[in-house]
């Protein structure tokens, strides 16, 4: 299938949303995102349902388990499977977290990469190998974290910029992750945003989070997006333009009308950014 790039505002594609989506996709939704690990190689009704939508809408692949910064060997078999899956469904973009999540086995959590020169070189090499295996540049996503890794030799924005430059990859910007980390670790989210290699931005995530009783923010993707995160998204568009942006909602999933309304907020911010660019 011919690859179709995503544009506009999108939504995570989840099995529990398939029947409501068949009844009618909200007008604001221009594309969908999925985790290829959850869909590649499946058959039966789920495969037919997926094909129904990939023939009508662009999709983006957002990986969960490649563990780009991890110590375990890079999963070459998974990369081959993802490449075939993307070709079968005409998917033009693959992104992954700038994190690690596997050692002897999968740890089922995204852990921060040490901000060191050694970790930088290790991660850049693995991203390069992943890009070679997929035959394309990939987007790497700034991740949320709850414990700062020891032995930092640079700050996180410097590390991200160095990875993007040396791996010659793209940036997948997650504005909720910036906001969550800024609150938990006490830094200015706008200054952090400005320090990133924004000219390489290919894709954006926005999501809700949970606030623990002690004030710790947890990136759950299980709540509505709050105003400060919308403001950070608008600030991002002011710098990079209306880049394709996906609403993540993985838990406490509301009805499709409510999700469509949130995607509509993304579309509205994108339209405003487009008008500013044209003025």
Order of alpha helices (4+ residues) and beta strands (2+ residues): beta-alpha-beta-alpha-beta-alpha-beta-beta-beta-alpha-beta-alpha-beta-alpha-alpha-beta-beta-beta-alpha-beta-alpha
